Structures are given as C-alpha cells and as structure tokens.
Amino acid sequence: MKKLFSIALTGAVAASAHAAEFKLPAFETAKLPNGLTVYLMERHDVPLVAVRAVVKAGAVNDGAQAGLANLTGDGVLLGSAKHTKAQIDQAFDFRGAALAGGGSVEQSMVATNFARKDTDTLLPLFAELVQEPSFDAAELDKLRARKVNGLKQAKESPRQVVGTYYRSMLFGNAAYANPPSGTVNSLSALKQDDVKTFHKRYFRPDNAALIVVGDFDPAEMRRKVESLFGQWQAEGPAPQRADYGKVHADKARVWLVNKSDAIETTFVIGGPGIARNDPDYVPLQVLNTVLGGRFTSWLNDELRVNSGLTYGANSSFGTLSQTGTFSISSFTALPKTEAALDLALKTYDRLWSKGIDQATLDSAKAYVKGQFPPRYETSEQLASLLGDMYANDVSRSQIDNFMKDVDSLTPERAKQLVDKHFPRKNLQMVLVGKAAEIGKIAAKYGEVTTLDITADGFQP
C-alpha cells in the first residue's frame, strides 16, 4: 500500500525537568499530497488529545468586509453537511469535550480537546466542521446578532476597544488595521454567501495545518488523519500572503477618542515593534518584563504603587507575522490624565536615561525563566504553540534556545536592544476619555485627531 504520510522527525524530548534544560517535546511533521501540513506530538501523561486546525487567513483578508474572517471562524461550529449544530453540540458536550473556533488578525482556528477514548467519535465530526461546514442560515443570523450586540457593548468599556483604535492608528489603511471583530455596520451587512465564499477561498489544505497533541498511537493517528483529511481538496491557486502594512510613526500623533460620559482616561502609548519570529523576540521579553511585564515592573511601581494614579500599568510587544507594535497602556481618573501620561513617559525614558543594571536584569531573567515552562505543560498549550509557530513561521530553535538566550543577556546587550527596538521618538498615543476636558492636554503630546466612540468603526 502506498504510504501517503511522509514523516520528518523533528525535536527531542526534554532530558530534564530543570528549567535551564527545557526543550520542546519531540514531534513529527508531514505534508499530505493535498498540501495539508500535519504536526503530531505524542504525550502519554494524561489520556487526552488536543486538536487544532490553523488556517493562514484572518482580518488581514477581510478587505472591505471587516469581521468576515472572525464570523467565518465561529460559524464553522454551526453544523456540518452531515450533522446539525444540535447534533454536534450534543456529541461534544455529552463527552465533556471542548470545541471552539474563531478568527484573529492573521489566522483562523478550529480547536477541540477530548478524551482519548472518544477519538473515533469526535475526530470525524471535527474533520467535517473544518472541511464541510453548513453555515446554517438561521444559526448564522443568531451568531451575527450576538456579535453585533457584543460590539455595541464593547464601546461602553474603553479598555476593550482602545487596542483596536491603536492598531488602526498605527497601520492606517493597511490590512493590519482591520478590526478582527469588525464594526457594527460591516458585520450587520455580512451574508451567508460571504461566509461560504471566504471559507472556500481560505479554508483549504494547502493553506492550513492540522495539529494533534496528546495520548495516541502515532501509526494509528497517521491513518486517521490520512483517512479524514487526505481527500480534502482545494480549488484554484493557493492564496498568497501580501504586504499587510507597516507602522506609521513619522511624527508624534494623538488620537483623542471622545467618550462624553467618561470619568477615566484610558491610554496607549508606543510605536513600531517586532515580528513574532524576530531573532530578538526572547531577550525583548526580558527587557519588557523590567519595564511593564510584571506586577513589580517600573511602570506598575510608579503609576500604581508609588503614585496611586491607576490600578495597573503595563507594556508589551504585540507581534504579528510581518511586523508588530509596542505599547504602554493604563488608565486613570480624568483629572489625573496629564500626571499619569507624564509619569508613564518619564518612567519609559528610564530605559535610556538610567538603563537596566545587572541586579534588575538578573531579577527579570529569573522571573521569565520561571514563567516559561508552565506555559507549555498541557497538550492544549503545546497545540496552540505549534499553531502559532506554523502561522508565524517561528523556528523551534526559538523555544529550545529560550533559556540560553535569556541567560546570555547582559546589560550591554540590553542597551543595544533598547536602542534598536523600543521606539523613543515620534511616539503614537491613543486617549479614550472626555474630549472636552482632556483636549488641551492631548495637544501637548502630538498632532491631535479627534474621533467619537459612538461612531461606527475605529477610523476618523
């Protein structure tokens, strides 16, 4: 019998549980004749199996139909060509299995976790949903209505939407600016045919990966995968990745999003960041830990503990496949807006004015190393990691060398990375608050563009 599943063994099981020797567990990679990438990671610590189907399509592919990828990703769960939503839900719920879907900025995902003994029952249903969803019209209408209501409610809580405004500001009219959840108007206009067309265009074997992690026999699982996914066929040429945009930061700018009944100002400050597969990704996690990546960070100490201006402040690198963003975020009472912004900027400037000394660096390194292994303990976590690696072209060396890269970071190297990757000039800022009271303050930090939070979408 011809063997369809050509295997390339990659990785090695961790030789020790010690954090400094952490390695990504062994897994097999293969590509079926139809182009589907397959990852199999065998783990027998618990009798569970985690499965992910990851598709390289998200909000960047929505075009003028914002929210289409997200609606499609959730709509996949509304039944298949052979089974209704009620039958699917009953099959998974009765066995205590989880089932989820959705679409983000650059990828869509269908995921399930179930007991090993239920593999023969649930994996075929999962395969049906991925390949042949029905997008039942009545169920899709209900799903869309729930999402529209969610969007309306989200704008009542600035912290839920400030990040969407921020990405829209940074990327302008580029694909990376597309709001994954869409807007009230764009989502309301989507039809069943739109969702079916998006699924047909992007949910195809040569644009997807199937990831199975957990308690299974490898040879048996290969046969199941070949049987259930080997006949999945694509029509027409495979979608090609375009340039999804770069951060616009040629001058200091402020987007002032007016929420006339606000008693707080919610803010984000930053600029360009890095791609997920950037070689400096790991050491930057350490440096960001110092600035705003943990409770005892500089930002949280200054804005929360020492000054009482907020209940929390943080910073982060938002990574994408082609680029990324850097942001400092917090919120404060309306009368304290200027004080909080000035203190956040002053604290941020410590990266250059004082730098990171050895003791501070050592503390951050220990923290990051302590947090790292628990992130990849369960089959579900490892399946998500492999999906992230596939979607963002991340090498396993980034995981295997994590501890070494952390340990090798010195104050001198830290200074070089700060200068290279943390934006210092032409900072971009989004303020969500009562414009009548903070408008003059906003002008202090850059060229101001005023928006109203009640307007549809996230653009001026």
C-alpha positions, 0 to 999 in steps of 0.5 A: 500500500502506498504510504501517503504520510511522509514523516520528518522527525523533528525535536527531542524530548526534554532530558530534564525537568530543570528549567535551564534544560527545557526543550520542546517535546519531540514531534513529527511533521508531514505534508499530505499530497493535498498540501495539508501540513500535519504536526503530531506530538505524542504525550502519554501523561494524561489520556487526552488529545488536543486538536487544532486546525490553523488556517493562514487567513484572518482580518488581514483578508477581510478587505472591505468586509471587516469581521468576515474572517472572525464570523467565518471562524465561529460559524464553522461550529454551526453544523456540518453537511452531515450533522446539525449544530444540535447534533454536534453540540450534543456529541461534544458536550455529552463527552465533556469535550471542548470545541471552539473556533474563531478568527484573529488578525492573521489566522483562523482556528478550529480547536477541540480537546477530548478524551482519548477514548472518544477519538473515533467519535469526535475526530470525524465530526471535527474533520467535517466542521473544518472541511464541510461546514453548513453555515446554517442560515438561521444559526448564522443570523443568531451568531451575527446578532450576538456579535453585533450586540457584543460590539455595541457593548464593547464601546461602553468599556474603553479598555476593550476597544482602545487596542483596536483604535491603536492598531488602526492608528498605527497601520492606517489603511493597511490590512493590519488595521482591520478590526478582527471583530469588525464594526457594527455596520460591516458585520450587520451587512455580512451574508451567508454567501460571504461566509461560504465564499471566504471559507472556500477561498481560505479554508483549504489544505494547502493553506492550513495545518492540522495539529494533534497533541496528546495520548495516541498511537502515532501509526494509528493517528497517521491513518486517521488523519490520512483517512479524514483529511487526505481527500480534502481538496482545494480549488484554484491557486493557493492564496498568497500572503501580501504586504499587510502594512507597516507602522506609521510613526513619522511624527508624534500623533494623538488620537483623542477618542471622545467618550462624553460620559467618561470619568477615566482616561484610558491610554496607549502609548508606543510605536513600531515593534517586532515580528513574532519570529524576530531573532530578538523576540526572547531577550525583548521579553526580558527587557519588557518584563523590567519595564511593564511585564510584571506586577513589580515592573517600573511602570506598575511601581510608579503609576500604581504603587508609588503614585496611586494614579491607576490600578495597573500599568503595563507594556508589551510587544504585540507581534504579528507575522510581518511586523508588530507594535509596542505599547504602554497602556493604563488608565486613570481618573480624568483629572489625573490624565496629564500626571499619569501620561507624564509619569508613564513617559518619564518612567519609559525614558528610564530605559535610556536615561538610567538603563537596566543594571545587572541586579534588575536584569538578573531579577527579570531573567529569573522571573521569565525563566520561571514563567516559561515552562508552565506555559507549555505543560498541557497538550492544549498549550503545546497545540496552540504553540505549534499553531502559532509557530506554523502561522508565524513561521517561528523556528523551534530553535526559538523555544529550545534556545529560550533559556540560553538566550535569556541567560546570555543577556547582559546589560550591554546587550540590553542597551543595544536592544533598547536602542534598536527596538523600543521606539523613543521618538515620534511616539503614537498615543491613543486617549479614550476619555472626555474630549472636552476636558482632556483636549488641551492636554492631548495637544501637548503630546502630538498632532491631535485627531479627534474621533467619537466612540459612538461612531461606527468603526475605529477610523476618523 
